[in-house]
Amino acid sequence: MKTRAIGLIAIALVLLGAGTHGQSNSPATEFVGTTPCGTAIRAFVGGLAADASCPAIVWKLDLGVREQNGPGWSLVANYGAPTASNPEATGAPRASVRGRLETSATTYRLVATNGQSLAFRRLSSTLIHPLDEKNRLMIGTTAYSYTLSRSDATDDPGQPEQRHGPDYTLSPRETGNTVFGIFEGRTPCIGLARAMHLALTDGCQRVKWRITLLQKAGTSEPTTYKIEGSLHHTARAGSWRIVRGTASDLDAIVYQLDGTAIEGPMLLWKADDDVLLMLDEHKQPLVGTISFTYTLNRAQ
């Protein structure tokens, strides 16, 4: 693992050091996504009045900029929630920031020219995620996560004009010492449908999720799960277990939600205690779109 990590970092440094002063214009170094407007994120991006509304931030972050004093980065951010017809929230208030890029192991630290800084963890070759002041992955909301996806690997955005299924009602939230965790979020649809062998004939752009993991009372021993949301109007239930290994990390902790007669299993990589990433059938992290990612955040 250590040798692989060093190799990936070396490749990244070659990419980041390429080119001349200015933009790299390379999709291999550009990361995109829509994140919540957390205090630290808003302070880093800047360019918006303190009392202004901030439903979300749409990112275009280039880690391949070459500054005069070494590797750099540039960010164009739009303050606004994306829509089906305007996924990049164009026309919303915009901020442009750039600065120096520092790398260490699997961490990128972005130091802006105004002195603000923000660290990101490289989760895979295609995903990065900002860190909080305790060096943990930032926890998103039920609407948006903080994960950014490499733009040349983003998923099919689906068909926004078509809606999958009718309205649904979530069951009362589980409570007590049998709850291992409840994770929620909104993800793209196409990649996950492919990974779980779901046949979708009416188009699908995004999916809302609530995944409840239950345990043996007073322990951390897995028992059953319940999946609810816009793909499962009648809750899907079954057994789950803790397994090891993703495609790039044999020691990674993965929650495996067993499949049913008509659906394949769901694989959730524990990237942090409060952040889960969906994996495909090859245990590769699914890559999102500019609007949504395959990241779920702990709600309980």
C-alpha positions in Angstrom: 0.0 0.0 0.0 2.8 2.4 0.9 4.6 1.9 -2.4 1.3 2.4 -4.3 0.6 5.6 -2.5 4.0 7.0 -3.2 3.6 6.1 -6.8 0.3 7.9 -7.0 1.7 10.9 -5.3 4.6 11.0 -7.8 2.2 10.9 -10.7 0.1 13.7 -9.2 3.2 15.9 -8.6 4.2 15.4 -12.3 0.8 16.5 -13.4 0.7 19.4 -10.9 4.1 20.6 -12.0 3.4 20.5 -15.7 2.8 23.6 -17.9 3.6 27.2 -17.5 2.3 30.0 -15.2 -1.5 30.0 -15.4 -4.3 27.6 -16.0 -3.6 24.0 -16.8 -6.8 23.5 -18.8 -6.6 19.8 -18.1 -9.7 17.8 -17.1 -7.3 15.3 -15.4 -6.5 17.9 -12.7 -9.9 19.6 -12.5 -12.4 18.6 -9.7 -16.0 19.6 -9.7 -19.0 19.2 -7.4 -21.7 21.0 -5.4 -21.1 21.3 -1.6 -22.9 22.8 1.4 -22.1 26.3 2.5 -20.3 25.5 5.7 -18.6 28.3 7.6 -15.1 27.2 6.8 -15.9 26.6 3.2 -17.6 30.0 2.8 -14.7 31.8 4.4 -12.2 30.0 2.1 -14.1 30.7 -1.1 -15.0 34.3 -0.1 -16.7 36.8 -2.4 -20.1 36.7 -0.7 -21.6 39.1 1.9 -21.9 37.7 5.4 -25.6 38.0 5.4 -26.2 36.7 1.9 -28.1 33.5 1.3 -26.0 30.5 0.4 -27.9 27.4 -0.6 -24.9 25.6 -2.1 -21.6 26.2 -3.8 -20.7 24.8 -7.3 -17.0 24.1 -7.6 -14.6 24.0 -10.5 -11.2 23.4 -8.8 -8.0 23.0 -10.9 -5.1 21.4 -9.1 -2.8 21.6 -12.1 -2.0 25.3 -12.2 1.7 26.3 -12.3 2.5 29.4 -10.3 5.8 31.2 -10.5 7.0 29.7 -7.2 5.8 26.2 -7.8 2.5 24.1 -7.9 -0.7 26.1 -7.6 -4.4 25.9 -7.9 -7.4 27.9 -9.1 -11.0 27.9 -8.2 -14.1 29.2 -9.8 -17.1 28.9 -7.5 -20.8 29.8 -8.1 -23.0 30.5 -5.0 -26.2 28.8 -5.9 -28.0 25.5 -6.0 -27.8 23.7 -9.3 -30.9 22.9 -11.3 -31.7 20.4 -14.0 -31.5 23.1 -16.6 -28.5 24.9 -15.0 -26.3 22.3 -13.3 -23.4 24.8 -12.9 -25.6 27.5 -11.3 -24.4 30.0 -13.9 -25.6 33.5 -13.3 -25.3 33.1 -9.5 -22.8 35.2 -7.5 -19.3 34.0 -8.4 -15.9 33.9 -6.7 -12.5 33.3 -8.3 -9.6 32.3 -6.0 -6.1 30.9 -6.6 -2.9 30.2 -4.6 -0.2 27.8 -3.7 -0.6 24.1 -3.5 1.1 22.0 -0.8 1.1 18.2 -0.9 1.8 15.7 1.9 1.0 12.0 1.6 -2.7 11.9 0.7 -3.4 15.5 1.6 -3.6 18.6 -0.6 -3.4 21.9 1.2 -4.7 24.9 -0.7 -3.2 28.2 0.5 -5.0 31.2 -1.0 -3.3 34.5 -1.8 -5.4 36.1 0.9 -4.0 33.8 3.5 -7.0 31.5 3.9 -6.2 27.7 3.6 -8.2 24.5 3.2 -7.0 20.9 3.2 -8.4 18.1 1.1 -7.9 14.4 1.4 -7.4 12.4 -1.8 -9.8 9.5 -1.4 -9.0 8.0 -4.7 -7.5 9.0 -8.1 -10.9 10.5 -9.0 -12.2 11.9 -5.6 -11.1 14.5 -3.1 -12.8 15.7 0.1 -12.1 18.7 2.3 -11.0 18.3 5.9 -12.3 20.1 9.0 -10.1 21.6 11.8 -9.7 18.1 13.4 -8.4 16.6 10.1 -11.6 14.7 9.6 -13.8 14.6 6.5 -16.3 17.3 6.5 -19.9 16.1 7.1 -22.4 17.1 4.4 -26.2 17.5 4.6 -29.1 15.4 3.3 -28.9 17.5 0.1 -25.2 17.8 -0.7 -21.9 16.2 0.3 -18.4 17.8 0.3 -16.8 15.3 -2.1 -15.4 16.7 -5.4 -15.1 14.5 -8.5 -12.5 14.6 -11.2 -14.2 16.2 -14.2 -12.9 13.7 -16.8 -14.3 10.8 -14.8 -17.8 12.2 -13.9 -20.8 10.0 -14.2 -23.7 10.2 -16.6 -26.0 13.0 -15.2 -29.1 11.0 -16.2 -32.4 12.4 -17.6 -33.6 15.3 -15.5 -36.8 15.6 -17.3 -38.0 12.2 -16.2 -38.8 11.3 -12.6 -38.3 7.8 -11.2 -41.4 6.6 -9.3 -44.0 8.3 -7.2 -43.8 10.2 -3.9 -42.7 8.2 -0.8 -42.9 8.5 2.9 -40.0 7.7 5.2 -40.7 5.5 8.3 -40.1 6.9 11.8 -36.4 7.2 12.6 -35.0 4.2 14.5 -33.7 5.0 18.0 -32.0 3.3 20.9 -28.9 1.1 21.3 -29.7 -1.1 18.3 -28.9 1.7 15.9 -25.4 1.4 14.4 -25.9 4.4 12.2 -28.3 6.3 9.9 -26.8 7.8 6.8 -28.5 10.1 4.3 -27.8 12.0 1.1 -28.6 12.5 -2.5 -26.6 10.8 -5.2 -26.6 10.4 -9.0 -28.6 7.4 -10.3 -27.1 5.8 -13.3 -23.8 4.5 -11.9 -25.4 3.0 -8.8 -28.3 1.5 -10.8 -25.6 -0.2 -13.0 -23.7 -1.4 -10.0 -26.8 -2.9 -8.3 -28.2 -4.3 -11.5 -31.3 -2.2 -11.3 -33.4 -1.9 -14.5 -34.5 1.7 -14.9 -36.6 2.4 -17.9 -38.0 5.8 -17.2 -34.8 7.8 -16.7 -33.3 8.9 -13.4 -31.0 11.8 -12.5 -30.8 11.8 -8.7 -31.8 9.5 -5.8 -32.6 10.4 -2.2 -31.4 8.0 0.4 -31.9 7.0 4.0 -29.9 3.9 5.0 -30.4 2.6 8.5 -27.8 0.1 9.9 -28.9 -1.9 12.9 -26.7 -3.8 15.4 -27.1 -6.2 18.3 -28.2 -4.2 21.3 -25.3 -2.7 23.2 -22.6 -4.0 20.7 -21.3 -3.1 17.2 -22.3 -6.5 15.8 -24.2 -6.0 12.5 -27.7 -7.4 12.2 -30.1 -5.9 9.6 -30.4 -2.8 7.4 -33.2 -0.8 5.9 -32.9 1.2 2.7 -35.5 3.9 2.0 -35.8 6.7 -0.5 -36.7 7.5 -4.1 -35.6 4.1 -5.4 -37.2 2.1 -2.6 -40.6 3.4 -1.8 -41.2 0.1 0.0 -38.2 -0.2 2.2 -35.6 -2.7 1.2 -34.4 -4.8 4.1 -31.8 -7.5 4.7 -28.7 -8.5 6.5 -25.4 -6.5 6.5 -21.9 -7.3 7.5 -18.5 -5.6 7.8 -15.9 -6.7 5.2 -12.4 -5.5 4.2 -11.0 -4.1 1.1 -11.6 -1.7 -1.7 -9.9 -1.9 -5.1 -7.0 0.3 -3.9 -6.9 -0.4 -0.2 -7.1 -4.0 1.1 -7.5 -2.8 4.7 -10.4 -0.4 4.1 -13.6 -1.1 6.1 -16.6 -1.7 3.9 -20.2 -2.2 4.9 -21.8 -4.9 2.7 -25.6 -4.8 2.5 -26.7 -8.1 1.1 -28.6 -8.2 -2.1 -32.2 -9.4 -2.7 -33.8 -11.6 -5.3 -33.9 -8.7 -7.8 -31.2 -6.4 -6.6 -27.5 -6.8 -6.1 -25.6 -6.0 -2.9 -24.7 -2.4 -1.9 -21.1 -1.7 -0.9 -20.4 1.3 1.4 -16.8 2.3 2.1 -16.2 3.8 5.5 -14.1 6.7 4.5 -14.6 8.2 7.9 -16.8 7.5 10.9 -19.5 9.9 9.5 -18.9 9.6 5.8 -19.6 6.6 3.5 -18.8 6.3 -0.2 -20.7 4.0 -2.5 -18.6 1.4 -4.4 -19.3 -0.4 -7.6 -19.2 -4.2 -8.0 -15.4 -4.0 -8.5 -15.0 -2.1 -5.2 -14.1 1.1 -7.0 -15.6 4.4 -5.6 -18.4 5.6 -7.8 -17.7 9.0 -9.3 -20.4 11.6 -9.1 -21.5 14.5 -11.3 -21.0 18.3 -10.9 -24.4 18.3 -9.0 -24.3 15.2 -6.8 -21.8 12.6 -5.5 -22.1 9.0 -4.3 -21.4 10.1 -0.7 -23.7 9.6 2.3 -23.4 11.5 5.6 -24.2 10.4 9.1 -27.5 11.7 10.3 -27.6 9.7 13.5 
